[in-house]
Amino acid sequence: MATGWHPGRRIAVVGRIARDLVLVVPEVPATGGSAGVLERREMLGGKGADIARGTRQLGATAALVGVVGTTGRAACWSSGSTRTA
């Protein structure tokens, strides 16, 4: 049983990996309206990636394991490096 958070722990997260699309606009348009896009960002996302990112922000070392693409091969991401299995 866990007794609390321990920074510096090594955590492996198994979960979904996705690509998030973030559009930065000057203001939220009214219903039916539109807004020009100031910036477009594509970021690592999905529940697994979000949890891994959060644990890193809390001081743990996080590795993310999940299926990427259509080949059915698993990929492991840890601190910016990618390995396939």
Sequence and secondary structure as in RCSB ss.txt:
>XXXX:A:sequence
MATGWHPGRRIAVVGRIARDLVLVVPEVPATGGSAGVLERREMLGGKGADIARGTRQLGATAALVGVVGTTGRAA
CWSSGSTRTA
>XXXX:A:secstr
   S  TT EEEEE   EEEEEEE SS   TT     SEEEEEEESHHHHHHHHHHHTT EEEEEEE SSS  EE
EEETTEEEE 
